[in-house]
Amino acid sequence: MNNERQYLVLLAPVVSEKSTMQTQAANQYAFRVARDATKAEIKSAVEKLFQVNVLSVQTLNYDGKPKRMGRQQGRRSAWKKAYVRLAQGNSIDFGIA
């Protein structure tokens, strides 16, 4: 994977109550990723950007939900989430206070 692609694969960390619990319990981090990203690309991007060892990657595809604003009907965008399990002793610091 080229250097530009690894910056396009990971879009943002998912910071929620569930992802925080997963980090503490299983050393597993959640990321919002590109919809066309594969597990191998996600693993490679996390290892290169954060200098950690990745054990496994699990992905989830979310469909966009239909939403209404008055009489206007729209749809939220579909997106993809990845759970990345790190090796023992590795961690990622996002710098969120």
C-alpha positions in Angstrom: 0.0 0.0 0.0 1.4 3.4 -0.9 1.8 6.2 1.6 -1.1 8.3 0.3 -3.6 5.4 0.6 -2.7 4.7 4.3 -3.8 8.3 5.1 -7.1 7.9 3.2 -8.0 4.5 4.9 -8.4 5.7 8.5 -10.8 8.6 8.7 -11.3 9.1 12.5 -11.2 7.3 15.8 -14.7 6.4 17.2 -14.8 7.7 20.7 -17.9 6.4 22.5 -18.7 4.7 25.8 -18.6 1.3 24.1 -15.3 1.9 22.3 -13.7 3.1 25.6 -14.9 -0.1 27.3 -13.4 -2.2 24.5 -10.1 -0.4 24.8 -9.9 -1.1 28.5 -11.1 -4.7 28.4 -9.6 -6.1 25.2 -7.0 -3.6 24.0 -9.3 -3.0 21.0 -9.7 0.4 19.2 -12.5 1.6 16.9 -11.9 3.6 13.8 -14.2 5.1 11.1 -12.6 3.9 7.9 -13.1 4.3 4.1 -16.0 2.3 2.7 -13.7 0.5 0.2 -10.9 -0.3 2.7 -10.0 -3.9 3.2 -8.9 -5.6 6.5 -5.4 -5.9 5.2 -5.3 -2.1 4.3 -6.6 -1.2 7.7 -4.1 -3.4 9.5 -1.2 -1.9 7.5 -2.4 1.7 8.0 -2.7 1.3 11.8 0.7 -0.4 12.1 2.5 2.2 10.0 0.8 5.3 11.4 0.9 4.4 15.1 3.9 1.9 15.2 2.0 -0.9 16.9 1.4 -4.6 16.2 -2.1 -5.5 15.1 -3.5 -8.9 15.9 -6.9 -8.7 14.2 -9.3 -6.4 12.4 -13.1 -6.7 12.4 -15.2 -4.5 10.2 -18.9 -3.4 10.2 -20.8 -1.8 7.5 -23.5 0.7 8.5 -26.4 1.6 6.2 -27.5 5.2 6.1 -30.8 5.7 8.0 -33.7 7.6 6.4 -34.3 10.9 8.2 -36.9 13.7 7.9 -36.8 17.4 8.4 -40.4 18.6 8.2 -41.6 17.5 4.8 -38.2 17.0 3.4 -37.0 13.4 3.4 -33.3 12.6 3.2 -30.8 9.8 4.1 -27.7 9.7 6.3 -24.6 8.5 4.6 -23.5 4.9 4.9 -20.2 4.3 6.6 -17.8 1.6 7.8 -16.3 1.0 11.2 -13.3 -1.2 12.1 -12.3 -2.7 15.4 -8.6 -3.2 15.6 -7.1 -5.5 18.3 -3.5 -4.7 19.3 -0.9 -7.0 20.7 -0.2 -7.1 24.5 1.7 -4.0 25.6 0.8 -1.8 22.6 -1.5 1.2 22.9 -2.6 4.2 20.9 -2.8 7.7 22.5 -5.1 10.0 20.5 -4.3 13.0 22.7 -7.9 13.6 23.6 -8.2 15.2 27.0 
